[in-house]
């Protein structure tokens, strides 16, 4: 069977396996809703900084579906724009970690020698710090901003990406098809890009879907602590900071961003679990 036929058949079989699982499909729906809110929501909700002092701390209504905050700003508009901030932080920081971590893990796992012990000792040192503690320290050094959040979260995720990539490369380089390619005279670059990297793709894709919700929580935490996105830029973490003062009078200010953080992270985690099962050739039909 040629690749032109085999690839579409394999993709169709993977999709059938995926959609038979209710939890991953639930995750896919939640992620699609989050992306729709982040990409389309800011276009239809208006200015999140617009203030209406006659409607401060207003409860949810037809005019303000999620109520207003202490300055009369529409909570739904701020939730939508905050979703965009969370999406940027999650995707960009994960992309940064992948772009830097995958080449390091590839080189360390493939060549080993003196480079592998050095890289792994540095990884072990950084893994000794909890993810959020490491991210908070980096954000404090870089400075509070969305760019600082992306850099802090990206570098905090690096150790995990390097370790996973290296582990996969160590297993793949011992496979018979790699030994056959070496015996056939294939160069290192050809072996890495033709045999090693493609076979590392599945676990790295799953890792990315797990890293994005971790980064979303990290962005919210940094913004809540004042080390991330700064007011008046809308962010779910900033909204939670403001909501602390009004938990009794306006609980919706804390409920909505909290629910959105929970749903976004749940969606990506369920999607990652489904992709792991589908991409694993040992899983059932």
ZAMARGU-4260 file (C-alpha; in steps of 0.2 Angstrom, whole numbers, plus 5000, padded with zeros to 4 digits):
<rodrens>
0) 5000/5000/5000 | 5007/5017/4995 | 5010/5031/5007 | 4997/5041/4997 | 4983/5029/5003
5) 4990/5023/5019 | 4992/5040/5027 | 4973/5045/5025 | 4968/5028/5031 | 4978/5029/5046
10) 4972/5047/5050 | 4954/5041/5047 | 4957/5026/5059 | 4964/5038/5072 | 4949/5050/5071
15) 4937/5035/5073 | 4946/5029/5089 | 4947/5047/5096 | 4928/5051/5093 | 4923/5034/5101
20) 4930/5041/5118 | 4918/5053/5127 | 4930/5061/5138 | 4943/5067/5124 | 4928/5073/5114
25) 4922/5083/5129 | 4940/5090/5130 | 4940/5094/5111 | 4923/5104/5113 | 4930/5113/5128
30) 4946/5118/5119 | 4936/5123/5103 | 4925/5134/5114 | 4940/5142/5123 | 4948/5145/5106
35) 4932/5153/5099 | 4931/5164/5115 | 4949/5170/5113 | 4949/5173/5095 | 4931/5179/5091
40) 4925/5185/5108 | 4936/5201/5109 | 4929/5206/5092 | 4911/5206/5098 | 4911/5211/5116
45) 4918/5229/5114 | 4931/5238/5124 | 4935/5229/5141 | 4941/5246/5148 | 4925/5255/5145
50) 4918/5261/5162 | 4901/5264/5167 | 4900/5272/5185 | 4881/5270/5185 | 4883/5251/5184
55) 4897/5247/5196 | 4896/5229/5204 | 4880/5226/5194 | 4874/5208/5194 | 4873/5198/5178
60) 4859/5205/5167 | 4854/5206/5149 | 4865/5221/5147 | 4880/5213/5156 | 4878/5194/5155
65) 4892/5191/5168 | 4890/5207/5178 | 4902/5222/5180 | 4917/5225/5191 | 4920/5239/5203
70) 4923/5252/5189 | 4908/5247/5179 | 4918/5237/5166 | 4909/5223/5158 | 4915/5206/5165
75) 4911/5197/5149 | 4922/5208/5139 | 4936/5206/5151 | 4934/5187/5151 | 4935/5187/5132
80) 4950/5197/5131 | 4958/5188/5146 | 4955/5172/5136 | 4966/5179/5122 | 4980/5183/5135
85) 4979/5166/5142 | 4979/5158/5124 | 4995/5169/5120 | 5004/5164/5136 | 4999/5146/5135
90) 5004/5143/5116 | 5019/5155/5115 | 5027/5149/5131 | 5024/5130/5125 | 5031/5134/5108
95) 5046/5142/5116 | 5049/5127/5127 | 5047/5115/5112 | 5058/5126/5100 | 5073/5126/5113
100) 5070/5110/5122 | 5068/5098/5107 | 5085/5102/5099 | 5094/5101/5116 | 5086/5084/5120
105) 5089/5077/5102 | 5108/5082/5103 | 5110/5075/5121 | 5101/5059/5118 | 5108/5055/5101
110) 5127/5060/5104 | 5128/5057/5122 | 5146/5056/5127 | 5151/5071/5138 | 5136/5082/5132
115) 5122/5071/5139 | 5128/5071/5157 | 5131/5090/5158 | 5113/5093/5150 | 5105/5081/5162
120) 5113/5087/5178 | 5107/5105/5173 | 5090/5098/5170 | 5090/5089/5187 | 5095/5105/5196
125) 5080/5115/5188 | 5068/5100/5191 | 5072/5102/5209 | 5062/5118/5209 | 5043/5116/5208
130) 5037/5123/5191 | 5027/5138/5198 | 5041/5143/5210 | 5054/5143/5196 | 5042/5153/5185
135) 5039/5166/5199 | 5058/5168/5201 | 5061/5170/5183 | 5046/5182/5181 | 5053/5193/5196
140) 5069/5194/5187 | 5062/5198/5169 | 5049/5210/5175 | 5030/5210/5175 | 5023/5210/5157
145) 5015/5197/5145 | 5032/5195/5137 | 5040/5192/5154 | 5026/5179/5157 | 5029/5170/5141
150) 5048/5169/5144 | 5047/5164/5162 | 5034/5150/5158 | 5043/5144/5143 | 5060/5142/5152
155) 5051/5134/5167 | 5044/5121/5155 | 5061/5118/5147 | 5067/5104/5158 | 5052/5093/5156
160) 5053/5095/5137 | 5072/5091/5137 | 5070/5075/5148 | 5055/5068/5137 | 5064/5071/5121
165) 5080/5064/5127 | 5071/5048/5134 | 5063/5045/5117 | 5079/5048/5107 | 5088/5035/5118
170) 5075/5022/5115 | 5073/5026/5096 | 5092/5026/5093 | 5093/5007/5098 | 5079/5002/5086
175) 5084/4990/5072 | 5079/5002/5058 | 5091/5015/5065 | 5105/5002/5066 | 5101/4998/5048
180) 5102/5016/5042 | 5119/5017/5051 | 5125/5002/5042 | 5119/5008/5026 | 5130/5024/5028
185) 5117/5037/5032 | 5123/5052/5040 | 5118/5059/5057 | 5107/5073/5051 | 5098/5060/5039
190) 5095/5048/5054 | 5089/5062/5066 | 5077/5070/5054 | 5071/5054/5044 | 5070/5042/5059
195) 5072/5049/5076 | 5062/5066/5076 | 5046/5059/5067 | 5045/5045/5080 | 5047/5057/5094
200) 5032/5067/5088 | 5018/5058/5097 | 5024/5060/5115 | 5029/5078/5111 | 5012/5082/5104
205) 5004/5075/5120 | 5017/5085/5131 | 5012/5101/5122 | 4993/5098/5126 | 4998/5095/5144
210) 5010/5110/5145 | 4997/5123/5138 | 4985/5121/5152 | 5000/5122/5165 | 5005/5138/5157
215) 4987/5145/5158 | 4987/5142/5176 | 5005/5149/5177 | 5000/5165/5169 | 4984/5167/5180
220) 4995/5164/5195 | 5009/5176/5190 | 4996/5190/5186 | 4987/5186/5202 | 5003/5189/5211
225) 5007/5205/5201 | 5021/5198/5191 | 5012/5195/5175 | 5000/5205/5165 | 4997/5222/5173
230) 4981/5232/5174 | 4971/5238/5165 | 4975/5224/5153 | 4962/5211/5156 | 4968/5194/5163
235) 4959/5181/5172 | 4973/5182/5186 | 4971/5201/5187 | 4952/5199/5188 | 4954/5187/5203
240) 4965/5199/5212 | 4951/5212/5210 | 4938/5200/5215 | 4946/5197/5232 | 4939/5213/5239
245) 4921/5210/5234 | 4918/5191/5237 | 4903/5195/5248 | 4895/5209/5238 | 4899/5203/5220
250) 4905/5184/5220 | 4903/5183/5201 | 4919/5193/5199 | 4928/5178/5206 | 4917/5164/5199
255) 4918/5168/5181 | 4937/5169/5179 | 4939/5154/5191 | 4927/5144/5180 | 4935/5149/5164
260) 4952/5144/5171 | 4945/5127/5177 | 4936/5123/5160 | 4951/5128/5149 | 4964/5117/5159
265) 4951/5103/5160 | 4948/5104/5141 | 4967/5103/5136 | 4970/5089/5149 | 4956/5078/5142
270) 4962/5082/5125 | 4979/5077/5129 | 4974/5061/5137 | 4964/5057/5121 | 4978/5060/5110
275) 4990/5050/5120 | 4978/5035/5119 | 4975/5037/5100 | 4994/5040/5096 | 4999/5025/5106
280) 5000/5010/5094 | 4998/4998/5109 | 4981/5005/5113 | 4965/4996/5108 | 4954/5000/5093
</rodrens>
